[in-house]
Amino acid sequence: MTDLGRLRKGPVAAWILSITGALVISAYLAAPSAAAQSRYAELVVDGNDGRVLAERNADARKYPASLTKIMTLYMVFEALDKGKLSLEQPLKTSRRAAGQPASKLGLRSGDVITVRQAIMALVTKSANDAATVVAEAIAGSEFKFALMMTRRARDLGMSRTTFRNASGLPNRRQLSTARDMARLALAIRRDFPQHFDYFSETSFSYGGKVFRNHNNLVGNVQGVDGLKTGYIRASGFNLVATASRDEGRLVGVLFGGRSADSRDQRMRKLLANGFERLQRGGEQGLPSQFVRPRGRMDGFGHVPLPRYKPLPPTVDVATNADTSRFGIAWSVQIGAFDQVASARGRLRKLTGVLPDLLTEAKTSIDTVESGQAVFYRALVHGMNEHQAHELCNRIKSANFECLTIAPVEAFQVAEKNHG
């Protein structure tokens, strides 16, 4: 017998084989950990100005899983605002919707569910069958709805996001990033504040069953008021969370958690650290990094620097001791619209809610030209910086969105027009 043959049968061989086997098993067991690491991303931003407070792999494309349903709900809220849907409108379940895998309500083909019930099912149960129902109601098919979702995502500045379905069920081409999901979280609260309370619901009753919200932080962590969880095997455990405390607002995004518990614990820590930073105040975010969704054309949003063509103002342009040599001070924008009537309507609503508004500042509507598009900004202006921020806080407390505008923007425009 050769030395090799004796080695194969001897005690040394057994020892070598046992070590080799242990190494193979160890490598195998370590593989999920490495995979989970590659799926991981996190981002925390100031919910008021989009300043980045913490990030890791924020621009790496990942599988969003049921975070997709935030975009689905954005489209539902938009359809409600445009009158294409109503909350009590019945929606019929198709065979395709009924055949969606869990998580689901268990709708059968032909069953009827209202839009309000579908919203609650998406927020709490993360129901895939309900996602298909609303997609088909809005676009006729889930495929067409996914194309609409992707287009709207691009409108909001989500440049690295592609949707292929309304639910987040596995599709290798359905991808997003932590930064894009933060943009979406900021946009859905900005554009639909009247619907945002749905995300703070902790349970939903349907068909004799009570479904608990998968977002365990809602109701259990101080200040957390939304948004959405997600999980598929390829993504790990995902979460977008929004929170508001005296220190300010935060949006946190986490992709690729190893378990629901570890994901939630990490998000608790991210939010706690974020609030500590807000409380200290005066700190800059990460260099030159802000996460801001682009604005809707029919509502509040960031718009390009205008070539100033002010319409006849609702009230004469204001001046005060803090204005520049062109009579320009801080302003507060309460909307950017594609119709003058919409801008004036927003000003009327605001002054109706805050009747003493005009004792503090003046209002006007300005025209903004960007390429061939024209927008109309509803403005409250003629203030110093402190007054502008205080007024914006009052406006937000009245459930309106607002944006403070520093005089440097207006100064640059006025200087250009004055030669």
Protein Blocks (a to p, Z undefined) as FASTA:
>chain_A
ZZklmmmmmmklmmmmmmmmmmmmmmmmmmmmmmmmmmgccddddfklopafbdchklbc
cdekjmlmmmmmmmmmmmmmnopacfklccdddfklmmpccddehiaehiacdfklmmmm
mmmnopaklmmmmmmmmnopaklmmmmmmmmmmmnopakbccfbfnopacfklccdfklm
mmmmmmmmmmmmmlmmmmmpcbdceehiacddfblmgopaghiabfbdcddfklopaddd
ddddfkbccddddehiabfklmmmmmmmmmmmmmmmmmngoiacdehiacdddddfkbcc
ddddddddddddfbdcdddfkbcfkopacdddfbdcfbfklmmmmmmmmmmmmmmlmmmb
ccddddddehjbccdddddehiafklmmmmmmmmmmnopacddddfklmmmmmmmmnZZ
